[in-house]
Amino acid sequence: MKTTLCILCAALALAAAQPAAAQAYPSQPIKLIAPFPPGGSVDITARFIAEPLGGQLGTRIVIENRSGASGNIGMELAARAAPDGYTLVLNTIPLVTNQSLFEKVTWDPIRDFAPIGMVATSPHVLVVHPKVPAQSVAELLKLARANPGRLSYASAGVGTTFHLCGEMFKDSTQTFILHVPYRGGGPALQDTLAGQVDMSFPTLAAALPHVKAGTLRALAVTGPKRSPLLPEVPTLDEAGVRDAQFEQWLVLLAPAGTPPAVVARLNAALRSALATKEVREKFDANAFEAFVTTPEEAGRFVAGEQARFAKLIKTRHITAN
């Protein structure tokens, strides 16, 4: 009887300590892993939210760039970190595509992570060089179907968002457009501007100055709605292309096993940070829109995207190995 009472007392003490520990969180700086090099969208977004997020939590957010292997190195590090809320990771579409693109990936986006919340979204833009005699998506498709393989599109490399967006477009329209991969978005965009390739699917932020200058012609945005930055440009859906919606998104994650109370605290702080004028202005300047969710909504979104991209990668026989 005495032993049973001791066990019961210990269990009650542990249960009482858990809310207290959650209330004390955070008591030290938080590391935010950006699994890509400085200057990319993940790194830039991490820096946009670090200070306001830290301000909401009453601590400092320290960004650590751990790039390499298309984000796999940083994600492996984050997956194996202690699930105590002091290591977070920010990622984008490679979170749900690397498992299909690479033969050996040691981490899993669903099994190894606890979603905190979505952060931001931004569409890509279907652009053509002015020499291409197409003023609309319909005219481009007519041209592509009349000349299979004659048109080409540039990507930032196999498995990148440029590439996946292009293959989704081709799959939805049943067209043969030659894929020309480059080592990065910069070279891909430069050769599109030079007319070495006919078209590309850059991010809105990358495409915008060239569309405004008239050196590239925007035929459609790939998101679910028109962009206020290019209000005259239709969506692919409006242009008659179904099932090709494509947005770059970013999600904040913690290692699996992070206490629900800590996840809830982080989500509340993230939501508040995304609502600040500082973050909104920085997002607007970089063609991003805040994407506010609960942890559960973020989890469902990531799982849906993983299934969608796995099907695309299998159908189009895409491999990064």
Secondary structure as GFF3:
##gff-version 3
##sequence-region A 1 321
A	DSSP	alpha_helix	2	24	.	.	.	ID=ss1
A	DSSP	beta_strand	30	34	.	.	.	ID=ss2
A	DSSP	alpha_helix	41	57	.	.	.	ID=ss3
A	DSSP	beta_strand	61	65	.	.	.	ID=ss4
A	DSSP	three_ten_helix	69	71	.	.	.	ID=ss5
A	DSSP	alpha_helix	72	79	.	.	.	ID=ss6
A	DSSP	beta_strand	87	91	.	.	.	ID=ss7
A	DSSP	alpha_helix	94	101	.	.	.	ID=ss8
A	DSSP	beta_strand	113	123	.	.	.	ID=ss9
A	DSSP	beta_strand	125	128	.	.	.	ID=ss10
A	DSSP	alpha_helix	137	146	.	.	.	ID=ss11
A	DSSP	beta_strand	152	155	.	.	.	ID=ss12
A	DSSP	alpha_helix	161	173	.	.	.	ID=ss13
A	DSSP	beta_strand	178	181	.	.	.	ID=ss14
A	DSSP	alpha_helix	185	193	.	.	.	ID=ss15
A	DSSP	beta_strand	199	200	.	.	.	ID=ss16
A	DSSP	alpha_helix	204	213	.	.	.	ID=ss17
A	DSSP	beta_strand	217	221	.	.	.	ID=ss18
A	DSSP	beta_strand	247	255	.	.	.	ID=ss19
A	DSSP	alpha_helix	260	274	.	.	.	ID=ss20
A	DSSP	alpha_helix	277	285	.	.	.	ID=ss21
A	DSSP	beta_strand	289	290	.	.	.	ID=ss22
A	DSSP	alpha_helix	295	315	.	.	.	ID=ss23
###
